[in-house]
Amino acid sequence: MPRHTHLDPRAIVLLLICCVMWGLNQVAVKAAMSEMGPLWQAGLRSLVAAGLVALWAKWRGIALFQRDGTLRSGLLAGALFGLEFACIFIGLQYTSASRMVVFIYLSPFVVALGMPFISASERLAPRQIAGLVLAFAAVAWAFSEGFHSHEEASRPLQWLGDSLGVLAALLWGGTTLAIRGSRLSSASAEKTLLYQLGISGLGLSLAALWVGEPLPAEWSLRLSGLFFFQAVIVSFASYLLWFWMIRHYPATRLASFTLATPLFGLLAGAALLDEAISPRLGLALLALAVGVALVNRKPEPAPNEEQTGGSSGVAPTGAATGKPGDR
């Protein structure tokens, strides 16, 4: 499948599904913390998902362990992926979820700033930069209601949690850039994901053992359901879909769409946890939609492109995709 230069309707639908799943995941993680510690929760779900990816690849006949020059970049992506989730889960013990989610979704800015150094075709126009800023401002404004709650005084280490959120955003953006700027950009989505799930799962589980975090004595039906959703639906299915899209669509535009995830998380909290939805959220959702539309709007074709068919929406094979072999 050739690389697209913009998000087509199929990509938009798939992205919305991912954002809904990731928003629901925030609720699932928070709910499961009462029965399972954060490191074990993150580590075990990655290991289970890694096993599912291996089985999926075997069933489809996709080779995962042949030498293709991706080992170094795979180890880097896996380490970044694991550190990102360690920062998120540990940081949530010191800061509120509303603050954490805003800092995490600084990631699209990291991708937008870094991608032009990897692929000139992903340089954002001024209109798209304005759309990215508007989309993030919508998210920040929606969650700013939780910034001045009475709980802040009881969190003397909130600055630590906030800092870990910012670091998680840098790591998430760095993972995307590491994939697009290395041989992983031409590897299968299954192999790319297996690197990250396997390395992060092993690292986070070892970290849980090192700090002495206890495993649940028994798995309730509630915990089993929450863990199934995190491991199978989110870590396996949605992440596999995400890395497939990274190979075939512009990373900056994909990243901008993930700004919808925290708002879907807030909607999930309202539906499942009876949290109130304010008018501010409705306005923020509208602003988010406008911002994402600006980022993903197809540029006007230049006169020479109209004559040569350059506005087809599909990049020529090997052209400006950021793959190592392009040079």
Secondary structure, DSSP 8 states (H G I E B T S, - for coil): ---BSS--HHHHHHHHHHHHHHHHHHHHHHHHTTTS-HHHHHHHHHHHHHHHHHHHHHHHT---SS--S-HHHHHHHHHHHHHHHHHHHHHTTTS-HHHHHHHHTTHHHHHHHHGGGT-GGG---HHHHHHHHHHHHHHHHHHGGGTT-GGGGG-TTHHHHHHHHHHHHHHHHHHHHHHHTSGGGGS-HHHHHHHHHHHHHHHHHHHHHHHT----SS--HHHHHHHHIIIIIIIIIIHHHHHHHHHHS-HHHHHHHGGGHHHHHHHHHHHHH-----HHHHHHHHHHHHHHHHHHS-----HHHHHHTTTSSB--TTSSS--GGG-
